[in-house]
């Protein structure tokens, strides 16, 4: 019987300390309006509007400081500043607490059983969240023709930076705060995330002269507010996006084995030729990764739109209460889950659905190798090895992003990825 506890501190990831704000005038990259043309990156292709060229800009004098600003420098070409990501000045060091309790017992000669509880908690993990989100309540209050002055626009999705005049005559230059209209969709990387992991781990190991095999089973659950910087967090309440971790696998069963084939026992005459062969492999059966739900419709009215291809929008979607009807055989071409179970969220909300609450298709995979050592001396031998991965070429609808979870996609609910097909390789290794 063993037990243990440890706490481990880590450094603040360097990306958050040396993050150059990419947008001018603080950086030298630029986010074009969408859609735009390559030869006209400052013009919106759909309506021909010109967004302005932020390059080049006048370099301020060398003596320019915060207390001695350059009065001739105009920021009109840069405002509002969109797409900038920087570290929160209150960031601190992340740390992880790990603990376990384990019991091990020999069942018989050569057979050992191990049962363990393994858990951990992590704190002060980095989260990406909007530093200047839209105010959903304000946008809703300006969302109908009756709530605004005649001729004024109404507020709605993607309207966080618009100008509105209320029915009482109050002019609102956007709904974003606390920095107002000067900033658009910009993000902080803040060390405010938490995660937890709990698991039951059982293994059985059996060893004989010719055979060694091990069976391992893990029943686990990992939860966090964001599994990566691409998971946008709710700036008003980080716990709103707390859900299964993107890499969580609830059930995982693995068998590994190494068997010295008994050909040498058949005949002593041919033993030098047919002896020495070994068969080894790994067989794995597991549940799939959680399906990540997302929506790019901005019904949350916060304007937390992805800054890069790896980012998810903050909006999740609404759960209708309909059964999921998970498809146990994705080969039939039907949706993996019932798309009608989720719709766009009501205005002003993220949606009642969880970012990740159910799992995609699982895996049943066999990797097998056959090898033979040809001994020339005590220190010199040649090894022939034949290996196969996904040996039976079983289609694996398995992996992160295997199921389309974007509510706005026409493929919503469909299986869109598979793991690799069978791969075989032959290798020779000479050791001397």
C-alpha positions as CSV (number, residue, x, y, z in Angstrom):
1,X,0.0,0.0,0.0
2,X,1.3,3.4,-1.0
3,X,0.0,7.0,-0.8
4,X,1.5,10.3,-1.8
5,X,0.8,14.0,-2.2
6,X,2.8,16.7,-4.0
7,X,2.5,20.3,-5.1
8,X,4.4,21.5,-8.1
9,X,4.8,25.1,-9.3
10,X,5.5,26.0,-12.9
11,X,6.8,29.0,-14.7
12,X,4.4,31.5,-16.5
13,X,4.4,30.4,-20.1
14,X,6.8,32.5,-22.1
15,X,4.2,33.3,-24.8
16,X,2.3,35.4,-22.3
17,X,5.3,37.3,-21.1
18,X,6.7,38.2,-24.6
19,X,3.5,38.5,-26.5
20,X,3.8,41.3,-29.0
21,X,0.4,43.0,-29.6
22,X,0.1,42.2,-33.3
23,X,-2.0,45.1,-34.4
24,X,-0.7,48.5,-35.5
25,X,0.6,50.7,-34.0
26,X,1.9,48.2,-31.5
27,X,2.8,45.5,-34.0
28,X,3.4,45.0,-37.7
29,X,0.6,42.6,-38.5
30,X,-2.9,43.5,-39.7
31,X,-6.3,41.8,-39.7
32,X,-8.1,42.5,-43.0
33,X,-11.9,43.1,-43.1
34,X,-13.8,40.0,-44.2
35,X,-14.2,39.3,-47.0
36,X,-11.3,41.2,-48.7
37,X,-9.0,40.7,-51.7
38,X,-5.3,40.0,-51.6
39,X,-4.5,43.1,-53.7
40,X,-6.8,45.3,-51.7
41,X,-6.4,44.2,-48.0
42,X,-7.9,47.4,-46.6
43,X,-11.1,47.2,-48.6
44,X,-14.2,45.1,-47.8
45,X,-14.9,43.1,-51.0
46,X,-18.7,42.7,-50.4
47,X,-19.5,46.5,-50.2
48,X,-16.3,48.2,-51.4
49,X,-15.9,50.2,-48.1
50,X,-12.4,51.3,-47.3
51,X,-11.1,50.6,-43.8
52,X,-8.0,52.8,-44.0
53,X,-4.3,52.0,-44.4
54,X,-2.5,51.9,-41.0
55,X,0.8,51.6,-42.8
56,X,3.1,53.5,-42.9
57,X,2.7,55.7,-39.8
58,X,5.0,58.5,-38.6
59,X,7.6,57.4,-36.2
60,X,7.4,59.5,-33.1
61,X,10.4,61.5,-31.9
62,X,12.9,59.8,-29.6
63,X,12.0,61.9,-26.6
64,X,8.4,60.8,-26.7
65,X,7.2,59.3,-23.4
66,X,4.0,58.8,-21.5
67,X,4.5,62.2,-19.8
68,X,5.7,63.8,-23.0
69,X,3.4,62.5,-25.8
70,X,3.6,63.4,-29.4
71,X,0.8,65.8,-30.2
72,X,1.1,65.3,-33.9
73,X,0.5,61.5,-33.9
74,X,-3.0,60.6,-34.9
75,X,-4.5,57.3,-33.8
76,X,-7.5,57.6,-36.1
77,X,-6.1,55.0,-38.5
78,X,-5.7,52.4,-35.7
79,X,-9.0,52.8,-33.8
80,X,-10.7,50.7,-32.8
81,X,-7.8,48.3,-32.0
82,X,-9.0,44.8,-32.8
83,X,-7.3,41.4,-32.4
84,X,-4.7,42.4,-29.8
85,X,-3.9,39.8,-27.2
86,X,-1.8,40.6,-24.2
87,X,-1.0,39.3,-20.7
88,X,-3.0,40.3,-17.7
89,X,-0.7,42.4,-15.4
90,X,-2.0,40.4,-12.4
91,X,-0.9,37.0,-13.7
92,X,0.9,34.7,-11.3
93,X,2.5,31.3,-11.3
94,X,0.4,28.2,-12.0
95,X,0.7,25.2,-9.8
96,X,-0.5,21.6,-9.6
97,X,-1.5,19.4,-6.7
98,X,-1.1,15.7,-7.2
99,X,-2.2,12.9,-4.9
100,X,-2.6,9.1,-5.1
101,X,-3.5,6.0,-3.1
102,X,-2.4,2.6,-4.3
103,X,-2.8,-1.0,-3.2
104,X,-0.7,-3.8,-4.8
105,X,-1.1,-7.5,-4.2
106,X,0.5,-10.6,-5.7
107,X,-2.4,-12.9,-6.7
108,X,-0.2,-15.9,-7.5
109,X,3.4,-16.5,-8.6
110,X,4.1,-14.0,-11.4
111,X,0.8,-12.2,-11.3
112,X,0.4,-8.8,-9.6
113,X,-2.7,-6.7,-9.2
114,X,-2.6,-3.0,-8.6
115,X,-5.5,-0.7,-7.8
116,X,-5.0,3.0,-7.5
117,X,-6.8,6.3,-7.0
118,X,-5.0,9.1,-8.8
119,X,-6.1,12.7,-8.7
120,X,-4.8,16.2,-9.3
121,X,-5.9,19.8,-9.3
122,X,-4.3,22.7,-11.2
123,X,-4.7,26.4,-10.4
124,X,-3.9,29.7,-12.1
125,X,-3.9,28.2,-15.5
126,X,-3.9,30.6,-18.5
127,X,-7.3,31.5,-20.0
128,X,-8.1,33.6,-23.0
129,X,-11.0,36.0,-22.5
130,X,-12.3,39.3,-23.9
131,X,-10.7,42.3,-22.2
132,X,-13.4,44.6,-23.6
133,X,-16.6,42.6,-24.1
134,X,-20.0,43.9,-25.2
135,X,-22.6,44.4,-22.5
136,X,-25.5,42.0,-23.4
137,X,-28.0,43.9,-21.2
138,X,-27.3,47.2,-22.9
139,X,-27.5,45.7,-26.3
140,X,-30.8,44.0,-25.5
141,X,-32.1,47.4,-24.3
142,X,-31.3,48.9,-27.7
143,X,-32.4,45.9,-29.8
144,X,-35.9,47.0,-30.9
145,X,-37.1,49.9,-33.0
146,X,-39.1,51.2,-30.0
147,X,-36.1,51.4,-27.8
148,X,-34.0,53.6,-30.1
149,X,-34.6,57.0,-31.7
150,X,-36.2,57.2,-35.1
151,X,-33.6,56.4,-37.8
152,X,-31.1,55.0,-35.3
153,X,-29.7,51.5,-35.8
154,X,-30.7,48.7,-33.4
155,X,-28.2,46.6,-31.5
156,X,-27.8,42.9,-32.2
157,X,-25.2,40.2,-32.9
158,X,-21.8,41.6,-34.1
159,X,-23.0,45.1,-33.2
160,X,-20.9,45.7,-30.2
161,X,-18.9,48.6,-31.9
162,X,-21.9,50.3,-33.4
163,X,-23.3,53.7,-32.5
164,X,-26.9,53.9,-31.1
165,X,-29.2,56.5,-29.9
166,X,-31.8,55.5,-27.3
167,X,-35.4,56.6,-27.5
168,X,-34.6,59.2,-24.7
169,X,-31.8,60.7,-26.8
170,X,-28.7,59.1,-25.1
171,X,-26.0,58.3,-27.6
172,X,-24.0,55.1,-27.1
173,X,-20.7,54.6,-28.9
174,X,-20.8,50.9,-28.8
175,X,-21.7,48.5,-26.0
176,X,-18.1,47.4,-25.1
177,X,-16.5,48.0,-21.7
178,X,-14.6,48.9,-19.7
179,X,-12.3,50.4,-22.3
180,X,-15.1,51.6,-24.6
181,X,-15.0,52.2,-28.3
182,X,-11.2,52.7,-28.5
183,X,-10.8,48.9,-28.3
184,X,-12.7,46.2,-30.2
185,X,-12.4,42.5,-29.8
186,X,-9.2,42.2,-27.8
187,X,-8.1,39.5,-25.4
188,X,-6.3,39.0,-22.1
189,X,-4.3,35.9,-21.3
190,X,-5.0,35.6,-17.5
191,X,-3.9,33.0,-15.0
192,X,-7.3,32.4,-13.6
193,X,-8.2,29.0,-14.8
194,X,-8.6,25.8,-12.8
195,X,-8.8,22.1,-13.6
196,X,-9.4,18.8,-11.8
197,X,-8.7,15.2,-12.6
198,X,-9.9,12.0,-10.8
199,X,-9.3,8.5,-11.8
200,X,-9.5,4.8,-10.8
201,X,-6.6,2.9,-12.3
202,X,-6.5,-0.9,-12.3
203,X,-3.7,-3.1,-13.7
204,X,-2.8,-6.8,-13.8
205,X,0.6,-7.9,-14.8
206,X,1.5,-11.6,-15.5
207,X,5.0,-12.9,-16.3
208,X,6.2,-16.3,-17.2
209,X,9.3,-17.6,-19.0
210,X,7.8,-17.1,-22.5
211,X,4.9,-14.7,-21.9
212,X,4.5,-11.2,-20.4
213,X,1.3,-9.4,-20.6
214,X,-0.3,-6.5,-18.8
215,X,-4.0,-5.4,-18.6
216,X,-4.7,-1.8,-17.7
217,X,-8.0,0.0,-17.2
218,X,-8.6,3.6,-16.3
219,X,-11.9,5.2,-15.4
220,X,-11.4,9.0,-15.2
221,X,-12.8,12.4,-15.5
222,X,-11.0,15.7,-16.3
223,X,-12.8,19.1,-16.0
224,X,-11.6,22.6,-16.7
225,X,-12.8,26.1,-17.7
226,X,-10.6,26.0,-20.9
227,X,-8.5,23.2,-22.3
228,X,-6.3,25.5,-24.3
229,X,-5.9,29.2,-25.2
230,X,-8.2,28.5,-28.1
231,X,-11.1,27.9,-25.7
232,X,-12.5,31.3,-25.1
233,X,-13.7,31.9,-21.5
234,X,-16.6,34.0,-20.3
235,X,-15.1,37.3,-19.1
236,X,-18.0,37.8,-16.7
237,X,-17.9,34.4,-15.1
238,X,-15.1,31.9,-15.9
239,X,-17.1,29.0,-14.4
240,X,-19.8,29.4,-17.1
241,X,-17.5,27.5,-19.5
242,X,-16.4,24.8,-17.0
243,X,-16.9,21.5,-18.7
244,X,-15.2,18.2,-19.7
245,X,-11.6,18.7,-20.8
246,X,-11.0,18.4,-24.5
247,X,-8.7,15.4,-23.9
248,X,-10.9,13.6,-21.4
249,X,-11.4,9.9,-22.1
250,X,-13.8,8.3,-19.6
251,X,-13.0,4.6,-20.2
252,X,-9.6,3.4,-21.4
253,X,-8.7,-0.3,-21.6
254,X,-5.2,-1.4,-22.8
255,X,-3.6,-4.8,-23.2
256,X,0.1,-5.1,-24.0
257,X,1.9,-8.4,-24.4
258,X,5.1,-10.0,-25.5
259,X,5.1,-13.8,-26.4
260,X,8.1,-15.9,-27.3
261,X,6.7,-18.3,-29.9
262,X,7.3,-21.9,-29.0
263,X,8.5,-23.0,-32.4
264,X,11.8,-24.1,-31.0
265,X,10.0,-26.9,-29.1
266,X,8.7,-28.5,-32.2
267,X,12.1,-29.9,-33.3
268,X,15.6,-29.5,-32.2
269,X,17.0,-29.9,-35.7
270,X,15.3,-26.8,-37.0
271,X,15.4,-24.8,-33.8
272,X,18.2,-22.5,-34.9
273,X,16.1,-21.5,-37.9
274,X,12.6,-21.3,-36.6
275,X,13.3,-20.4,-32.9
276,X,13.7,-17.0,-31.5
277,X,10.5,-15.4,-32.9
278,X,8.6,-13.1,-30.7
279,X,5.1,-11.7,-31.1
280,X,4.2,-8.5,-29.3
281,X,1.5,-5.9,-29.5
282,X,-0.8,-3.3,-27.9
283,X,-4.6,-3.6,-28.1
284,X,-6.7,-0.6,-27.0
285,X,-10.4,-0.1,-26.5
286,X,-11.6,3.3,-25.3
287,X,-14.4,5.8,-25.4
288,X,-13.9,8.8,-27.6
289,X,-13.0,12.4,-27.0
290,X,-15.7,14.9,-25.9
291,X,-17.6,16.7,-28.7
292,X,-16.9,20.4,-28.5
293,X,-20.0,22.5,-29.2
294,X,-19.6,26.0,-30.5
295,X,-21.5,28.7,-32.4
296,X,-20.2,31.7,-34.3
297,X,-23.5,33.6,-34.3
298,X,-22.6,36.0,-31.4
299,X,-26.1,35.6,-29.8
300,X,-24.3,36.2,-26.5
301,X,-23.9,39.9,-27.7
302,X,-20.4,39.9,-26.2
303,X,-18.5,40.0,-29.4
304,X,-15.9,37.4,-28.2
305,X,-15.0,36.4,-31.7
306,X,-11.9,34.1,-32.4
307,X,-8.7,35.9,-33.2
308,X,-7.1,32.9,-34.9
309,X,-7.9,29.7,-36.7
310,X,-7.4,27.7,-33.5
311,X,-9.8,29.7,-31.4
312,X,-13.4,28.8,-30.6
313,X,-16.1,31.5,-30.3
314,X,-17.4,32.0,-26.8
315,X,-21.0,31.2,-27.9
316,X,-22.1,27.6,-27.3
317,X,-25.7,27.1,-28.2
318,X,-29.0,26.1,-26.6
319,X,-29.9,22.5,-25.5
320,X,-33.5,21.8,-26.5
321,X,-34.0,18.8,-24.3
322,X,-34.3,16.4,-27.2
323,X,-32.5,13.0,-26.9
324,X,-29.0,12.9,-28.2
325,X,-29.5,9.5,-30.0
326,X,-25.8,8.8,-30.2
327,X,-25.0,6.7,-33.3
328,X,-23.2,3.5,-32.3
329,X,-22.3,2.7,-36.0
330,X,-21.0,5.9,-37.8
331,X,-20.4,3.7,-40.9
332,X,-24.1,4.1,-41.8
333,X,-23.5,7.8,-42.7
334,X,-26.1,9.1,-40.3
335,X,-25.4,12.0,-37.9
336,X,-23.5,10.9,-34.8
337,X,-25.9,12.7,-32.6
338,X,-29.3,14.3,-33.0
339,X,-28.7,17.9,-34.5
340,X,-32.2,18.9,-33.3
341,X,-31.0,18.7,-29.7
342,X,-29.2,22.0,-30.1
343,X,-30.1,25.4,-31.5
344,X,-28.8,28.9,-31.4
345,X,-28.9,30.4,-28.0
346,X,-31.5,33.1,-27.0
347,X,-30.1,36.7,-27.5
348,X,-28.0,37.8,-24.6
349,X,-27.0,34.3,-23.4
350,X,-24.2,31.8,-24.2
351,X,-26.8,29.1,-24.3
352,X,-27.8,26.3,-21.9
353,X,-25.6,23.7,-23.5
354,X,-22.3,22.6,-22.0
355,X,-19.2,23.2,-24.1
356,X,-18.4,19.5,-23.8
357,X,-20.8,17.0,-22.1
358,X,-20.8,13.8,-24.3
359,X,-18.3,11.8,-26.1
360,X,-17.5,11.0,-29.7
361,X,-16.9,7.6,-31.2
362,X,-14.5,5.3,-29.4
363,X,-11.5,3.3,-30.5
364,X,-10.8,-0.4,-30.9
365,X,-7.3,-0.7,-32.3
366,X,-4.6,-3.4,-32.7
367,X,-0.9,-2.8,-33.2
368,X,1.1,-6.0,-33.6
369,X,4.7,-6.7,-34.3
370,X,6.7,-9.9,-35.1
371,X,10.4,-10.0,-34.6
372,X,13.4,-12.3,-34.7
373,X,16.9,-11.9,-33.3
374,X,19.8,-13.6,-35.2
375,X,22.6,-13.8,-32.7
376,X,26.2,-13.9,-34.0
377,X,27.9,-13.5,-30.7
378,X,27.1,-12.3,-27.2
379,X,27.3,-8.6,-28.3
380,X,26.4,-8.8,-32.0
381,X,23.0,-9.6,-33.4
382,X,20.6,-8.7,-36.2
383,X,17.0,-8.0,-35.5
384,X,14.3,-8.4,-38.1
385,X,11.1,-6.6,-37.2
386,X,7.7,-6.5,-39.0
387,X,5.2,-4.0,-37.5
388,X,1.6,-3.2,-38.3
389,X,-0.5,-0.3,-36.9
390,X,-4.3,-0.7,-37.0
391,X,-3.5,-4.2,-38.1
392,X,-7.0,-5.2,-39.1
393,X,-7.6,-1.9,-40.9
394,X,-10.6,-1.2,-38.7
395,X,-12.0,2.3,-39.4
396,X,-11.5,4.4,-36.4
397,X,-13.9,7.4,-36.1
398,X,-11.7,8.6,-33.3
399,X,-9.8,11.7,-32.3
400,X,-10.2,15.3,-31.3
401,X,-12.6,17.1,-33.7
402,X,-13.9,13.8,-35.2
403,X,-17.5,15.1,-34.8
404,X,-18.5,18.5,-36.1
405,X,-19.8,20.5,-33.2
406,X,-20.2,23.9,-34.9
407,X,-24.0,24.6,-34.8
408,X,-23.6,26.9,-37.8
409,X,-22.0,24.3,-40.0
410,X,-24.1,22.3,-42.5
411,X,-22.2,19.2,-41.2
412,X,-23.2,19.8,-37.6
413,X,-23.5,16.4,-35.9
414,X,-21.7,14.5,-38.6
415,X,-18.5,12.5,-38.3
416,X,-15.9,14.4,-40.3
417,X,-12.6,12.7,-39.4
418,X,-11.1,9.3,-39.0
419,X,-7.8,8.0,-37.6
420,X,-5.1,6.6,-39.9
421,X,-5.7,3.4,-41.9
422,X,-3.5,0.4,-41.6
423,X,0.3,1.1,-41.8
424,X,2.9,-1.7,-42.1
425,X,6.7,-1.4,-41.9
426,X,9.7,-3.7,-42.1
427,X,12.9,-2.9,-40.3
428,X,16.4,-4.4,-39.8
429,X,18.6,-3.4,-36.9
430,X,22.2,-4.5,-36.3
431,X,23.6,-4.3,-32.8
432,X,27.3,-4.5,-32.2
